Amino acid sequence: MRGWWHEPARANGDGVLLTHGAGANCESKLLVAVAEAFEAEGFTALRFDLPFRQERPHGPPRFGSAARDREGIRRAIEVMKEKVHGRIFPGGHSYGGRQASMLIAEAPQLADGLLLLSYPLHPPRKTDQLRTAHFPKIERPAFFVQGTRDPFGSIAEMKAALELIRPPHAIVEVEGSGHDLLGKKAEDEVPGRIVREFQIFIEQA
């Protein structure tokens, strides 16, 4: 496993795992900012590279590599459980978040909830190719963050898709942002808002 720990001065006992999209790595500006925001609120955070990114520094996942990437997320969860004794919330940005959601649909005992940033509901301009087959199998609360200009899924499309998830779920809209979420907005505002609203959600779920 390859990644970075964010260890709070006063830990609350819970852990968040964040991994990256298909074209990035765990050093992406979004993951760093969100991990730091969680750390500031007492969460132990781990941002990490998926197996495909460990194999090569650039380029998207190769066809057929998704199952191995999910095993990488499983291993990261196991490492987190050695470090914290509270709740575990895996997720991440785009492809990474999708793979985390698929893993937890297969093995719900691994986590207490999901944190999904810019879920890639469908490829841009291919709205008929929905990536929701596993949504009805998700048995844990799921928290989504989506930009209002995300070409991988509009807010309306996302809200319709989330009706397939039976446990508590929520979507936070980031006005004017695209797939990277940060956009031109004040970059300090979005990560902090994600953490604040996530904390409210998990306490009510």
SERO-4910 file (N, C-alpha, C, O; in steps of 0.05 Angstrom, whole numbers):
BEGIN
 pado doro    nc1    nc2    nc3   cac1   cac2   cac3    cc1    cc2    cc3    oc1    oc2    oc3
  Met    A     17    -24      0      0      0      0     17     25      0     39     25     12
  Arg    A      8     46    -14     23     71    -15      4     94    -10    -16     97    -24
  Gly    A     11    110     10     -6    133     16      5    150     38     28    148     46
  Trp    A    -13    167     48     -5    186     69    -26    186     92    -50    186     87
  Trp    A    -16    186    116    -33    187    140    -37    217    148    -18    233    145
  His    A    -61    223    157    -66    249    169    -76    242    198    -99    233    201
  Glu    A    -59    246    217    -66    238    245    -72    263    261    -54    280    265
  Pro    A    -96    265    272   -104    289    287    -91    290    315    -83    269    326
  Ala    A    -88    314    325    -77    317    352    -95    305    373    -86    293    393
  Arg    A   -122    308    368   -141    296    387   -160    279    370   -180    289    359
  Ala    A   -155    254    369   -170    235    351   -197    229    363   -200    226    387
  Asn    A   -217    227    346   -244    220    355   -249    190    352   -271    181    359
  Gly    A   -230    175    342   -232    146    340   -242    136    314   -241    112    309
  Asp    A   -251    154    296   -262    146    270   -241    150    248   -223    166    251
  Gly    A   -244    134    227   -225    135    204   -239    140    178   -260    129    172
  Val    A   -226    156    161   -235    162    134   -214    154    114   -190    160    118
  Leu    A   -221    140     93   -202    132     73   -210    145     46   -233    144     38
  Leu    A   -191    157     33   -196    172      8   -177    163    -13   -153    164    -10
  Thr    A   -188    155    -36   -171    148    -58   -180    164    -83   -201    178    -82
  His    A   -166    162   -104   -166    181   -126   -182    172   -150   -192    149   -151
  Gly    A   -185    190   -170   -198    184   -195   -180    170   -214   -157    165   -208
  Ala    A   -191    164   -238   -176    149   -258   -152    163   -269   -133    150   -279
  Gly    A   -152    190   -269   -130    204   -280   -112    218   -260    -96    235   -267
  Ala    A   -115    211   -235   -100    225   -214    -85    205   -196    -82    182   -202
  Asn    A    -76    216   -173    -65    199   -152    -72    212   -125    -88    231   -124
  Cys    A    -61    201   -104    -70    210    -77    -58    237    -70    -64    248    -49
  Glu    A    -42    249    -88    -32    276    -84    -50    297    -96    -43    321    -96
  Ser    A    -73    290   -106    -91    309   -118    -99    331    -98   -101    325    -74
  Lys    A   -102    355   -108   -109    378    -91   -134    372    -74   -135    379    -51
  Leu    A   -154    360    -87   -179    354    -73   -175    335    -49   -184    340    -27
  Leu    A   -161    313    -54   -157    293    -33   -140    305    -10   -147    299     13
  Val    A   -120    320    -16   -104    332      5   -120    351     22   -119    350     46
  Ala    A   -136    368      8   -152    387     23   -174    374     40   -178    382     63
  Val    A   -187    354     30   -208    340     45   -196    324     68   -207    324     90
  Ala    A   -174    311     63   -161    296     85   -152    315    107   -155    308    131
  Glu    A   -141    338    100   -133    357    121   -157    368    136   -155    373    160
  Ala    A   -179    371    122   -203    381    136   -214    360    155   -223    367    177
  Phe    A   -213    335    148   -222    314    166   -203    312    190   -212    309    213
  Glu    A   -177    314    185   -158    313    207   -163    335    227   -161    331    251
  Ala    A   -170    359    217   -175    381    235   -199    377    253   -201    389    274
  Glu    A   -217    359    245   -241    353    260   -238    327    277   -258    317    288
  Gly    A   -214    316    278   -209    294    296   -210    266    282   -206    246    296
  Phe    A   -214    265    256   -214    240    242   -185    232    235   -169    249    227
  Thr    A   -179    206    237   -155    196    225   -161    191    195   -179    177    189
  Ala    A   -145    203    178   -150    201    149   -127    188    135   -104    193    141
  Leu    A   -133    172    115   -113    159     98   -120    165     69   -142    157     60
  Arg    A   -103    178     55   -106    181     26    -85    163     13    -62    164     21
  Phe    A    -93    147     -6    -76    126    -16    -79    122    -46   -100    128    -58
  Asp    A    -59    110    -58    -59    104    -87    -71     76    -91    -65     57    -76
  Leu    A    -87     74   -112    -98     48   -119    -76     31   -133    -56     42   -142
  Pro    A    -79      5   -134    -59    -12   -146    -52     -4   -175    -28     -6   -182
  Phe    A    -71      4   -191    -64     12   -219    -45     35   -219    -28     37   -237
  Arg    A    -48     54   -201    -31     77   -200     -4     70   -189     16     83   -196
  Gln    A     -2     51   -171     24     42   -161     40     29   -183     65     29   -182
  Glu    A     27     16   -203     40      3   -224     52     22   -245     73     17   -256
  Arg    A     38     44   -249     48     64   -269     39     92   -261     16     95   -251
  Pro    A     56    112   -265     50    138   -254     29    154   -269     17    173   -258
  His    A     23    147   -294      4    162   -310    -15    143   -325     -9    119   -328
  Gly    A    -37    154   -334    -56    139   -350    -78    127   -334    -76    124   -309
  Pro    A   -101    120   -347   -124    109   -333   -120     80   -326   -100     67   -335
  Pro    A   -138     68   -310   -136     40   -304   -138     23   -329   -153     30   -348
  Arg    A   -123      1   -330   -125    -17   -353   -151    -33   -351   -161    -38   -329
  Phe    A   -161    -42   -373   -185    -58   -374   -181    -83   -357   -161    -97   -359
  Gly    A   -200    -89   -339   -198   -113   -323   -183   -109   -296   -180   -128   -281
  Ser    A   -175    -84   -290   -160    -80   -266   -177    -72   -242   -167    -70   -219
  Ala    A   -203    -68   -246   -220    -57   -225   -221    -76   -200   -221    -66   -178
  Ala    A   -222   -102   -205   -224   -120   -182   -199   -118   -165   -201   -119   -140
  Arg    A   -176   -115   -177   -151   -112   -161   -151    -85   -147   -141    -84   -124
  Asp    A   -162    -65   -159   -164    -39   -145   -182    -41   -121   -176    -29   -100
  Arg    A   -204    -56   -123   -221    -60   -100   -207    -75    -78   -211    -69    -54
  Glu    A   -190    -94    -85   -174   -108    -65   -155    -89    -51   -149    -92    -27
  Gly    A   -145    -69    -66   -128    -49    -54   -143    -32    -33   -131    -25    -13
  Ile    A   -168    -26    -39   -184    -12    -20   -190    -29      5   -189    -19     28
  Arg    A   -195    -55      0   -199    -73     23   -174    -74     41   -177    -73     66
  Arg    A   -151    -75     29   -126    -75     45   -123    -49     60   -115    -50     84
  Ala    A   -129    -27     48   -127     -1     62   -146      0     86   -139     11    107
  Ile    A   -170    -11     83   -189    -13    105   -178    -30    128   -180    -22    151
  Glu    A   -165    -52    121   -154    -69    141   -131    -55    157   -129    -57    181
  Val    A   -115    -39    142    -94    -24    155   -106     -2    173    -96      2    196
  Met    A   -127     11    164   -141     31    181   -152     18    206   -150     31    227
  Lys    A   -163     -5    204   -175    -18    228   -154    -26    248   -160    -30    272
  Glu    A   -129    -28    240   -107    -33    259   -100     -7    274    -87     -8    295
  Lys    A   -108     15    263   -100     41    274   -122     55    290   -116     68    310
  Val    A   -147     51    283   -169     64    297   -189     42    306   -190     20    295
  His    A   -205     49    326   -224     29    337   -253     39    335   -271     27    346
  Gly    A   -257     61    320   -284     71    317   -295     63    289   -289     42    279
  Arg    A   -311     81    278   -323     76    253   -304     80    230   -285     96    232
  Ile    A   -309     66    208   -292     67    184   -309     76    160   -330     65    155
  Phe    A   -299     97    146   -314    108    123   -295    109     99   -281    129     96
  Pro    A   -296     89     82   -280     90     57   -295    106     35   -319    110     36
  Gly    A   -279    114     16   -291    129     -7   -269    142    -23   -246    133    -24
  Gly    A   -276    164    -36   -257    178    -52   -269    192    -75   -294    196    -76
  His    A   -252    200    -94   -261    216   -116   -266    199   -141   -249    183   -148
  Ser    A   -288    203   -154   -295    191   -180   -290    161   -181   -303    147   -166
  Tyr    A   -272    152   -197   -267    123   -200   -261    110   -173   -271     88   -167
  Gly    A   -244    123   -157   -238    112   -131   -262    108   -113   -265     88   -100
  Gly    A   -279    128   -113   -304    126    -97   -322    105   -108   -335     90    -93
  Arg    A   -324    103   -134   -341     82   -146   -331     54   -138   -347     37   -131
  Gln    A   -305     50   -139   -295     24   -132   -299     18   -102   -305     -5    -94
  Ala    A   -297     38    -85   -303     35    -57   -332     27    -53   -338     10    -36
  Ser    A   -350     40    -67   -378     34    -64   -384      5    -74   -401     -8    -62
  Met    A   -371     -4    -95   -375    -31   -104   -364    -51    -84   -377    -72    -79
  Leu    A   -341    -45    -72   -330    -63    -52   -349    -66    -28   -354    -88    -18
  Ile    A   -360    -43    -18   -377    -44      5   -404    -56     -1   -417    -68     16
  Ala    A   -413    -54    -26   -437    -69    -35   -433    -99    -33   -451   -114    -27
  Glu    A   -408   -107    -39   -401   -136    -37   -396   -145     -9   -402   -168     -1
  Ala    A   -384   -127      7   -375   -135     34   -382   -112     54   -364    -98     63
  Pro    A   -407   -109     61   -416    -87     78   -403    -87    106   -401    -66    118
  Gln    A   -394   -110    115   -382   -111    142   -356    -96    144   -346    -91    166
  Leu    A   -345    -88    121   -319    -74    122   -321    -45    130   -301    -33    138
  Ala    A   -345    -33    129   -347     -4    133   -373      3    147   -391    -13    150
  Asp    A   -373     28    157   -397     39    170   -411     59    153   -433     68    160
  Gly    A   -400     66    131   -412     85    113   -393     91     90   -370     83     89
  Leu    A   -403    107     70   -388    114     47   -387    144     43   -406    158     49
  Leu    A   -364    154     33   -360    182     27   -351    184     -2   -328    177     -9
  Leu    A   -369    193    -20   -365    191    -48   -365    219    -61   -385    233    -61
  Leu    A   -342    227    -71   -338    254    -83   -339    252   -113   -323    237   -125
  Ser    A   -357    267   -125   -360    267   -154   -364    239   -166   -349    230   -182
  Tyr    A   -385    225   -156   -390    198   -166   -394    199   -196   -410    215   -206
  Pro    A   -379    182   -211   -381    182   -241   -406    166   -250   -403    143   -258
  Leu    A   -429    178   -248   -454    164   -254   -455    152   -282   -465    130   -286
  His    A   -444    167   -301   -442    157   -328   -419    171   -342   -411    192   -333
  Pro    A   -409    161   -364   -389    176   -379   -401    202   -390   -425    202   -395
  Pro    A   -385    222   -394   -396    247   -405   -411    242   -431   -401    229   -449
  Arg    A   -435    254   -433   -452    253   -457   -462    225   -463   -473    220   -485
  Lys    A   -459    206   -444   -470    179   -448   -488    172   -425   -482    155   -408
  Thr    A   -510    186   -424   -528    185   -400   -542    158   -398   -554    152   -377
  Asp    A   -541    141   -419   -554    115   -418   -535     94   -405   -544     71   -401
  Gln    A   -510    101   -401   -491     81   -390   -487     85   -360   -466     93   -351
  Leu    A   -509     81   -345   -508     86   -316   -492     65   -301   -492     41   -307
  Arg    A   -477     75   -281   -460     57   -264   -474     54   -237   -463     61   -216
  Thr    A   -497     42   -238   -513     39   -214   -522     10   -208   -538      6   -190
  Ala    A   -512     -9   -222   -521    -37   -218   -518    -46   -190   -534    -62   -180
  His    A   -498    -36   -176   -493    -45   -148   -507    -28   -127   -507    -36   -104
  Phe    A   -520     -7   -135   -533     11   -115   -553     -3    -97   -553      2    -73
  Pro    A   -570    -20   -108   -590    -34    -91   -577    -52    -70   -590    -60    -51
  Lys    A   -552    -60    -74   -538    -78    -56   -523    -63    -34   -513    -76    -15
  Ile    A   -522    -37    -35   -508    -21    -15   -525    -22     11   -548    -15     11
  Glu    A   -512    -30     33   -526    -33     59   -515    -14     80   -521    -17    103
  Arg    A   -500      5     72   -489     25     90   -497     53     82   -501     58     58
  Pro    A   -499     72    101   -505    100     93   -485    110     74   -461    105     76
  Ala    A   -494    126     54   -477    136     33   -480    166     30   -502    176     27
  Phe    A   -458    180     31   -457    209     29   -443    217      3   -420    210     -1
  Phe    A   -457    232    -14   -447    240    -40   -443    270    -40   -458    285    -28
  Val    A   -422    278    -55   -416    306    -60   -414    310    -90   -397    296   -103
  Gln    A   -429    328   -102   -430    330   -131   -430    360   -139   -446    376   -128
  Gly    A   -414    367   -159   -415    393   -170   -438    397   -188   -447    378   -202
  Thr    A   -449    420   -189   -473    425   -206   -467    426   -236   -485    425   -252
  Arg    A   -441    426   -242   -433    426   -271   -416    401   -277   -400    402   -296
  Asp    A   -421    380   -263   -406    356   -267   -416    341   -292   -440    333   -292
  Pro    A   -400    337   -313   -410    323   -337   -414    293   -333   -426    280   -350
  Phe    A   -405    283   -310   -408    254   -305   -435    248   -291   -441    225   -284
  Gly    A   -450    269   -286   -476    264   -273   -487    290   -262   -475    303   -245
  Ser    A   -511    298   -271   -524    322   -261   -536    317   -234   -538    294   -225
  Ile    A   -543    338   -220   -556    335   -194   -582    319   -196   -588    302   -180
  Ala    A   -598    326   -216   -623    312   -220   -618    282   -226   -633    265   -215
  Glu    A   -599    276   -242   -593    248   -248   -583    233   -223   -591    211   -218
  Met    A   -567    247   -208   -557    234   -183   -579    229   -163   -580    207   -151
  Lys    A   -597    248   -160   -619    244   -141   -637    221   -149   -646    206   -132
  Ala    A   -641    218   -175   -658    196   -184   -643    169   -179   -656    150   -171
  Ala    A   -617    169   -184   -602    144   -180   -600    136   -151   -601    112   -144
  Leu    A   -599    156   -133   -596    150   -105   -621    137    -93   -620    126    -71
  Glu    A   -644    139   -107   -668    125    -98   -664     95    -97   -680     81    -85
  Leu    A   -643     85   -111   -638     56   -111   -624     47    -86   -623     23    -80
  Ile    A   -615     66    -70   -600     59    -45   -620     60    -22   -632     80    -16
  Arg    A   -623     37     -8   -643     35     14   -634     49     39   -651     62     52
  Pro    A   -609     46     48   -601     59     73   -602     89     71   -605    100     48
  Pro    A   -598    104     93   -597    133     91   -576    142     71   -554    131     70
  His    A   -582    163     56   -563    174     37   -569    203     34   -590    213     39
  Ala    A   -549    218     25   -551    247     21   -533    256     -1   -513    243     -7
  Ile    A   -540    278    -13   -523    290    -33   -519    320    -27   -538    334    -23
  Val    A   -494    328    -27   -487    356    -23   -480    368    -50   -463    357    -64
  Glu    A   -493    390    -57   -489    403    -82   -468    425    -79   -470    442    -61
  Val    A   -448    425    -97   -428    446    -97   -433    464   -121   -427    456   -144
  Glu    A   -445    486   -117   -455    504   -138   -431    513   -156   -411    524   -146
  Gly    A   -435    510   -182   -416    520   -201   -391    503   -206   -374    509   -222
  Ser    A   -388    481   -191   -364    464   -193   -368    441   -213   -390    431   -216
  Gly    A   -346    434   -225   -347    411   -243   -338    386   -229   -343    382   -205
  His    A   -325    368   -244   -318    342   -233   -296    344   -211   -295    326   -194
  Asp    A   -280    365   -212   -258    367   -192   -268    379   -166   -253    379   -146
  Leu    A   -292    389   -165   -306    400   -141   -295    427   -132   -310    444   -123
  Leu    A   -269    431   -133   -258    456   -123   -263    479   -141   -271    501   -132
  Gly    A   -259    476   -167   -265    497   -186   -253    524   -179   -231    525   -169
  Lys    A   -268    545   -184   -258    572   -179   -268    582   -151   -262    605   -144
  Lys    A   -283    566   -137   -292    575   -111   -269    576    -91   -247    565    -96
  Ala    A   -273    590    -69   -252    591    -49   -247    562    -40   -264    548    -29
  Glu    A   -222    553    -44   -216    525    -40   -217    516    -11   -219    492     -6
  Asp    A   -216    535      7   -218    528     35   -247    522     43   -252    508     63
  Glu    A   -266    531     28   -294    529     36   -305    501     30   -320    490     47
  Val    A   -299    490      7   -311    464     -1   -302    441     17   -320    427     27
  Pro    A   -277    437     23   -269    414     41   -282    417     68   -291    397     80
  Gly    A   -282    441     79   -294    445    106   -323    439    106   -334    428    125
  Arg    A   -337    448     85   -365    442     83   -371    412     80   -390    402     92
  Ile    A   -354    399     65   -358    370     62   -356    356     90   -373    340     96
  Val    A   -336    364    105   -333    351    131   -356    358    150   -366    340    164
  Arg    A   -364    383    151   -386    391    169   -411    376    162   -425    365    180
  Glu    A   -418    375    137   -443    362    129   -442    332    132   -462    319    137
  Phe    A   -418    321    127   -414    292    131   -418    285    161   -431    265    167
  Gln    A   -408    301    179   -411    295    207   -440    296    215   -449    278    230
  Ile    A   -455    315    205   -484    316    211   -498    292    201   -515    280    214
  Phe    A   -491    284    176   -504    261    163   -499    235    179   -517    220    184
  Ile    A   -474    230    186   -468    204    199   -480    202    227   -486    180    237
  Glu    A   -484    225    240   -496    224    266   -526    220    265   -539    210    284
  Gln    A   -538    227    242   -567    223    238   -574    198    224   -597    189    225
  Ala    A   -555    186    210   -560    162    193   -568    138    211   -573    116    200
***
